[in-house]
Each structure stands twice: as structure tokens, then as C-alpha cells.
Amino acid sequence: MRGKKACVRYPYRRVAVIVYDAAMDRIWLGIAAINGALAVMAGAFAAHGLKAHLNADSLAVFETGARYHMYHALAMAAAALVPARPASIAFMIGIVLFSGSLYLLALTGIPLLGAITPLGGLCFIAGWGLLAWRAFKGPI
């Protein structure tokens, strides 16, 4: 009965496609959870492992990367639950570009890495826009 109900809701899809879609959303939820754990590890590393090795400015840069990493891991989880797969992808790319560039900038001091950070911010903005579009577009 459950499969039939799904077909009524999505008459153009087969049950197998709906099951596949649900599996993909679970994968994105798992990726979000892994990113949440990585963000906690990055924050703990900054608080306990880097304090003695980085100056205050570099430490603040690293902590900003960890904070935005966590914010967008949670956003990715929300996008997986809606589901809004394009938003999840945008959040993931944003985490890599934004937080990744801040982590590397803090650890290496290479100023060129700061030029990558705004691209990650654009991905975050796109992810939030895609999540809002999906939320307004259909049932959650």
C-alpha cells in the first residue's frame, strides 16, 4: 500500500525511483552527520591543539572555519530531510571551499587561500536559496 500511495503522489515515478531517492537522501543525511563530527573535531583541535602554535588572528580564522562548518553541516542535514539535494550539494561544496580554505589559511599563512573563501560563501548563499526554493515549492 505504501508504494501505491507514493505513486499517487508522484504519478510520473515508479516505486523503485522513490526508494532510490529516499536512499540518496539518507546518504546526504549521513554526509551531514560526518561533517558535523568533523566540525566538532576541528573546533576541539583549535581549542586544545592549536592554541600554543598559532597567533590569535590565525586561531580566530580557524575557529571561524569550524563554526561555519558546523552551521552548514546542520543545514545539509535539514536539506536532506526536506529533501533538497541541490542545496545539500551546494552546502558541501561551500564547506570544502569556505571552511577548507580558512583551515589551510590559518595553518599555512598563504594569503592566496583567502581568495577562495568568498567562493565558498557564494555556495552557502546558493544552498540557502535552493533550500528555501524547495521548501516553498512542495510538501515537506
Secondary structure, DSSP 8 states (H G I E B T S, - for coil): -HHHHHHHHSTTS-HHHHHHHHHHHHHHHHHHHHHHHHHHHHHHIIIIISTTTS-HHHHHHHHHHHHHHHHHHHHHHHHHHTT-HHHHHHHHHHIIIIIHHHHHHHHH--GGGGGTHHHHHHHHHHHHHHHHHHHHHS--
